[in-house]
Amino acid sequence: MNRYQDLQVWKKSMDLVEEVYAVVKSFPNDEKFGLISQIRRCAVSIPSNIAEGSGRTSKKEFAHFLSIATGSLFELNTQIQISTRIGYLKNEKQEVLTQNIDEIHRMLFGLMTSLK
């Protein structure tokens, strides 16, 4: 349907994945198979679902995958908040990540709206 690499929301979500991977490097090693893994998994899910949806044959299918990406984005936001509350993430970094998450959410919503 679309060349996903040209979508700004895909590019922005790829940047978010890089930020997330950099941030969780400072988390305790005992979180490797817990919070770190979960945060990485849902961050990677965002651009992955945008890409998969763009390859579908209908706007409805694309919108469905954008909806899944949005769910992963909300899940990531919650995990970022948890990480801050338990002291793994400084407030300043949490604010930057949250701003990027909010921007991606607006972009996903706009793209989903345009598909209707």
C-alpha positions as CSV (number, residue, x, y, z in Angstrom):
1,M,0.0,0.0,0.0
2,N,2.7,2.5,1.1
3,R,6.4,2.5,1.2
4,Y,6.7,2.5,4.9
5,Q,10.2,3.9,4.9
6,D,8.8,7.1,3.6
7,L,6.3,7.5,6.5
8,Q,7.4,10.1,9.0
9,V,5.6,8.1,11.8
10,W,7.7,5.1,10.9
11,K,10.9,7.1,11.0
12,K,10.0,8.7,14.3
13,S,9.2,5.4,15.8
14,M,12.5,3.9,14.6
15,D,14.2,6.8,16.4
16,L,12.2,5.9,19.5
17,V,13.5,2.3,19.4
18,E,17.0,3.6,19.4
19,E,16.3,5.9,22.3
20,V,14.7,3.1,24.3
21,Y,17.6,0.7,23.7
22,A,20.1,3.4,24.8
23,V,18.0,4.1,28.0
24,V,17.6,0.5,29.2
25,K,21.3,-0.1,29.0
26,S,21.5,1.6,32.4
27,F,18.8,-0.6,34.0
28,P,20.0,-3.3,36.4
29,N,21.1,-6.6,34.9
30,D,18.5,-8.5,36.9
31,E,15.8,-6.8,34.7
32,K,17.3,-8.2,31.5
33,F,14.5,-10.8,31.1
34,G,11.9,-8.6,32.8
35,L,11.3,-5.0,32.3
36,I,14.1,-4.5,29.8
37,S,12.9,-7.2,27.5
38,Q,9.3,-6.0,27.7
39,I,10.2,-2.4,27.0
40,R,12.3,-3.4,24.0
41,R,9.7,-5.7,22.7
42,C,6.9,-3.2,22.7
43,A,9.1,-0.4,21.3
44,V,10.1,-2.6,18.4
45,S,6.5,-3.5,17.8
46,I,5.6,0.0,16.9
47,P,7.5,0.5,13.7
48,S,7.1,-3.2,12.9
49,N,3.3,-3.0,12.9
50,I,3.4,0.2,10.9
51,A,5.6,-1.6,8.3
52,E,3.4,-4.7,8.3
53,G,0.2,-2.7,7.9
54,S,1.6,-0.7,5.0
55,G,2.1,-3.9,3.1
56,R,-1.5,-4.9,3.5
57,T,-4.0,-4.6,0.6
58,S,-6.6,-2.5,2.1
59,K,-6.9,0.7,4.1
60,K,-8.9,-1.1,6.8
61,E,-6.1,-3.6,7.3
62,F,-3.5,-0.9,7.4
63,A,-5.6,1.0,10.1
64,H,-5.8,-2.2,12.1
65,F,-2.0,-2.5,12.3
66,L,-1.8,1.2,13.1
67,S,-4.2,0.4,16.0
68,I,-1.9,-2.4,17.2
69,A,1.1,0.0,17.0
70,T,-0.9,2.5,19.1
71,G,-1.5,-0.2,21.7
72,S,2.2,-1.0,21.8
73,L,2.9,2.7,22.2
74,F,0.6,3.0,25.2
75,E,2.2,-0.1,26.7
76,L,5.6,1.5,26.3
77,N,4.5,4.7,27.9
78,T,3.2,2.7,30.9
79,Q,6.5,0.8,31.2
80,I,8.4,4.1,31.0
81,Q,6.3,5.5,33.8
82,I,6.9,2.3,35.9
83,S,10.7,2.6,35.3
84,T,10.6,6.1,36.5
85,R,8.5,5.3,39.6
86,I,10.9,2.5,40.7
87,G,13.9,4.6,40.1
88,Y,15.4,3.1,37.0
89,L,14.8,6.2,34.9
90,K,15.4,9.8,35.6
91,N,12.5,12.3,35.3
92,E,14.3,14.2,32.6
93,K,14.7,11.2,30.3
94,Q,11.2,10.1,31.1
95,E,9.9,13.5,29.9
96,V,11.8,13.3,26.6
97,L,10.6,9.8,25.9
98,T,7.0,10.8,26.8
99,Q,7.2,13.8,24.5
100,N,8.3,11.5,21.7
101,I,5.6,9.0,22.5
102,D,3.0,11.7,22.5
103,E,4.2,13.0,19.1
104,I,4.1,9.5,17.6
105,H,0.6,9.0,19.0
106,R,-0.6,12.2,17.3
107,M,1.0,11.0,14.0
108,L,-0.6,7.5,14.2
109,F,-4.0,9.0,15.0
110,G,-3.7,11.4,12.1
111,L,-2.7,8.6,9.7
112,M,-5.5,6.4,10.9
113,T,-8.0,9.3,10.5
114,S,-6.7,9.8,6.9
115,L,-7.4,6.2,6.0
116,K,-11.1,6.5,6.9
